[in-house]
Amino acid sequence: MIRFSDIKREAGFVFGHRQIKLTLLVVFLLSSVSLWSGYAEMQEQQATIERLLKKDETERNAVLTHQSNYGMVAYYAFHLTYAPPSPLAFAAVGERDVFPWKHRIRMLALEGQIYESDTDNPELAFLGRFDFAFVTSVLLPLFIILLLYDLKAKEREARRFDLLNVTARNSHAIWSSRVLVTLVPLVLATLIPLIAFSVVNGASVASILTVCAIVIGSIIIWSAIVLAIGAAKRFAHFSATHLASIMLGVWLVTTVIVPVTGHTIINASVDTPEGGDIVLTQREAVNSAWDKPVEDTWQAFIETHPQWADKTDFDPQRDSSFNWKWYYAFQQVGDQTAKGLSESYQAATLRKDEIASYVALLSPSLLTQRLLTSAADTDVQAMVNYENNVREFHASLRKFYYHHLFEAPDFSTASFKQLPQFSPQVSKKQENTHED
Amino acid sequence: MQTNSVICADALTVRVDDRTLLDNLNFNVGKGEVFALLGGNGAGKSTTLKTFLGLMKANSGSATVLGHNASTQPNQVQKSVAYLPESVTLYGHLSGVENIRYFLSVAGVDKSDDDMFAALRKVALQEDSWNKALSHYSKGMRQKTAIALALLRNAPVLFLDEPTSGLDPAAIDEFNALVSELAAGGATIFMVTHDVYGACQVAHRIVLLSNGKLTGSFERAGDTPIDTEAVHAAFAGRNV
């Protein structure tokens, strides 16, 4: 059993080494800088959202002032949709680096507007951002190895090991105390900056505790790995350097090779449509509608909107003119054409994420990263939820405009008081934050 | 086993894999006795020491210290012994005083600074070096520090591993004098060494070990040291 005197003695001993103090200082600085970087990024995103909201309102008012029919307003008015950063997003930027977190959408076909950004190269974001999640999941294990790799080997090499064991009242107390007085300051150096930033950013106590528990869990797992290798009978006569190389090998395999290989295999095995294909399919459907018989568009449109079946009295050939309801109908049909691909894309995204969750069981670093992004609401599920949130909002816009296009009431700016407003969905985790 | 024996090897046998490192050793060491186990490299001296310290287990027979079996009760044994490893590598970044304070705390022994200074004076460690980092100590000074530590632990049994290896002649004399003084005070001293001359000067009994077997024994008669020539002849003969 460890006594307080053991901890006091080993604390004095461990902190007598300049290297330990320096290592802890570096961890503290890395944690602080990564949090500051994430915090600055989220402040920037929040500022962008606020700026775009103002711009959105100004532009929409201008459109309303200058246009005099619903079709034109629907065509020119932009609507900002966004996923606001959660109070802990600064700690784990996660999928906010890969998936779009804002779309300025119009009443046109939606799927192309959502997946336009997918034509960027998300692989660039593969290595990850230098955020707190990266520091704790990728770099922190290296510091744990650095602090603990030679716990016993160093004493063996200095031929003090037997002396310590023979002299000790309880030899386990020496090693346990040394581990404890090394890891507790490491935990504090990592978490104190996190707690400070979280409090400043208004995160709830529960969510802060969750992140702290994840980080502590990760430190415990990595310490257990390092200590198990150090204590293995098979490696009993290995030098500290040799042990360190084995530990670094484990780090390399679990932190780099398993996630990268897993990522490659998952991408190869889960058939996923390209975002560009969705955009192309939708645009081809929309563009070809100009040249197709109008009945084809109406027929496809009425299948999903039977309530407007007796309001389709327009034919551009016959009427030699243009009509907005036909125009928006083929925009709708464009989305319907791309719907299968879009659903497959989302299902594949979720399937890949599910498989990645199993791969994470082989990689403590990947697991830590996933848990942190889940706690910060920046995981794949959060971004898929945002996409669906955009679809729901676009559906409500369509409902509003279809009514005004098909029923054709006289144009009235007052009617736009009923125009749906986008409000971001707050996840259960964020709801808890606000309750706190 | 002698009734007053402090250290006892009874048909002690140690094997590692298929190699027999100690083969049926039998000896007793009494209270206040200086016992030297003499042998060449690979004779099994360190294995014997480690077995008595509870750091290796006997495959058959027993190694007991103060009645405690070192294989089954290593903690009981370790509480009552002090151990001086071959190269006394205490912590180089700590001073002699800090090292002693650290190891006493590890042992769970509470001693005042006055006790500590008294022990350092007794082992004749120069006072101006007490607060210097151990990395600046000579081997003899480090050995004295370790002996001071052993004194402070009031351990009735001392196990010494090649205690005079690397010491200059003056330091060896000082060390031997200290060992004799400790033995006269009632401490039982078990040393393993290949230093024939040193062992003859200080030991009450010398036992020769070769290839894990006891091959000879020499005992001091009164105050006359054991005959170095006889031991040397036996030792060299066994190690040809």
Interface residues (C-beta under 8 A of the other chain):
Chain A: S5 D6 R9 F13 G16 H17 A158 R159 R160 D162 L163 L164 N165 V166 T167 A168 R169 N170 I174
Chain B: K50 L53 G54 L55 N75 Q78 K79 V81 A82 Y83 P85 E86 S87 T89 L90 Y91 H93 L94 Y102 F103 S105 V106 A107 G108 L149 R153 F159
